[in-house]
């Protein structure tokens, strides 16, 4: 299965991959501060603590423990949500959905998918074509994210 794709495109001195981590509309905290490792080790969504943080792909990731932080740091691709934490259901339609609910998640084929609500998360698991469709549309969504970033930087040159 296709995982998080990292393309080293330069935008304003930073790689585009940095923009592919969903940090919401403000700040730089990935997946609203939830611990990505806990989904795999605890089987539930657990809020992380900023004292156990790690920088990866231009975002700050929070963890519930130093052990979780260290597991992530050793193999972030194993634990990071697909599509940079953007709504996997939205990606399955080829759209960018920044608003997510970290409690709306599924692990499918050992990959973490986060959605905007529990119904969308259930759909990712129940409708097998959703994962295939999201993989198919991810490169288009990445292009949209790049375009939005370039447009934002052009309108607000000081935002780089």
C-alpha positions in Angstrom: 0.0 0.0 0.0 1.1 3.5 -0.6 2.1 5.5 2.4 2.9 9.1 3.1 4.6 10.4 0.0 7.4 12.9 0.5 8.3 15.0 -2.5 11.3 17.4 -2.0 9.8 20.4 -3.8 11.2 23.7 -2.6 8.8 26.5 -1.6 10.2 29.6 -0.1 13.3 27.8 1.3 11.3 24.9 2.8 10.4 21.6 1.2 6.8 21.1 0.2 6.7 18.0 2.4 6.7 20.3 5.4 3.3 21.6 4.1 1.8 18.1 3.9 1.4 17.7 7.6 -2.0 18.9 8.8 -1.4 21.4 11.6 -4.9 22.9 11.4 -5.3 26.5 10.6 -3.0 27.9 13.3 0.3 26.8 14.8 2.4 23.9 13.9 1.0 21.0 16.1 0.3 17.9 14.1 -3.0 16.1 14.4 -4.3 18.5 17.1 -1.7 17.3 19.6 -2.8 13.6 19.7 -0.2 10.9 20.1 0.1 9.0 16.7 1.9 6.0 18.4 -1.0 5.5 20.9 -3.4 4.5 18.1 -1.1 1.4 17.5 0.1 0.6 21.0 -3.0 1.5 23.1 -5.7 1.1 20.4 -7.2 4.5 21.2 -6.8 8.2 20.6 -4.8 9.8 23.4 -3.8 13.4 23.7 -0.1 13.9 23.7 1.9 16.2 26.1 4.1 19.0 24.8 6.9 17.9 27.1 7.2 14.8 24.9 7.4 16.4 21.5 9.3 15.7 18.3 9.8 17.8 15.2 9.2 16.0 11.9 8.3 17.4 8.4 8.1 20.9 9.7 5.5 20.1 12.4 5.6 19.4 16.1 4.2 16.0 17.1 3.1 15.4 20.7 3.2 12.1 22.6 1.8 10.7 25.8 5.3 9.4 26.9 8.9 9.5 26.1 8.7 5.9 25.0 6.1 6.9 22.4 8.2 9.8 21.2 11.2 7.7 20.8 9.3 5.0 18.9 8.0 7.7 16.5 11.4 9.3 16.1 13.0 6.0 15.2 10.4 5.2 12.5 7.9 8.1 11.9 6.6 6.6 8.7 5.3 3.6 10.7 3.2 5.7 13.0 2.3 8.9 11.1 -1.2 9.1 9.8 -1.6 8.7 6.1 -1.9 11.9 4.0 -0.1 14.0 6.6 -3.1 13.8 8.9 -5.5 15.4 6.5 -9.0 13.8 6.4 -8.5 10.5 4.7 -12.2 10.5 3.6 -11.7 13.9 2.0 -8.6 12.7 0.2 -10.7 9.7 -1.1 -12.8 12.3 -3.0 -9.7 14.3 -4.1 -10.3 17.2 -1.7 -8.3 18.8 1.1 -10.2 18.6 4.5 -8.1 20.2 7.2 -10.6 19.9 9.9 -10.2 16.5 11.5 -11.3 14.8 14.7 -8.3 12.7 16.0 -10.9 10.5 17.8 -12.3 9.5 14.3 -9.6 7.1 13.1 -9.0 3.6 11.8 -6.0 1.4 11.3 -6.3 -0.4 8.0 -3.5 -2.6 6.7 -1.3 -1.3 9.5 -1.7 2.3 8.4 -3.4 5.1 10.4 -6.2 7.0 8.8 -7.8 10.1 10.5 -11.1 11.6 9.4 -13.3 14.5 10.2 -15.9 12.5 12.0 -16.7 9.0 13.2 -19.0 8.2 10.2 -16.2 9.1 7.8 -13.7 6.9 9.7 -16.2 4.0 9.7 -16.6 4.5 5.9 -12.9 4.2 5.4 -12.9 0.8 7.0 -16.2 -0.5 5.7 -16.0 0.7 2.0 -12.8 -0.9 0.7 -12.6 1.4 -2.3 -12.1 4.4 0.0 -8.5 3.5 0.7 -7.8 2.8 -2.9 -9.5 6.1 -4.0 -7.5 8.1 -1.4 -4.3 6.6 -2.6 -5.3 7.4 -6.2 -6.1 11.1 -5.4 -3.3 11.9 -3.0 -0.9 13.3 -5.6 -3.7 15.7 -6.8 -4.4 16.7 -3.2 -0.6 17.3 -2.8 -0.7 19.6 -5.9 -3.6 21.5 -4.4 -1.7 21.9 -1.1 1.3 23.2 -3.0 -0.9 25.6 -5.0 -2.6 26.9 -1.9 0.8 27.4 -0.2 2.2 29.3 -3.2 -0.9 31.5 -3.4 -0.7 32.2 0.3 3.0 33.1 0.2 2.4 35.3 -2.9 -0.4 37.2 -1.1 1.5 37.4 2.2 5.2 37.4 1.5 6.1 37.7 5.2 4.4 34.4 6.0 7.4 32.3 4.8 
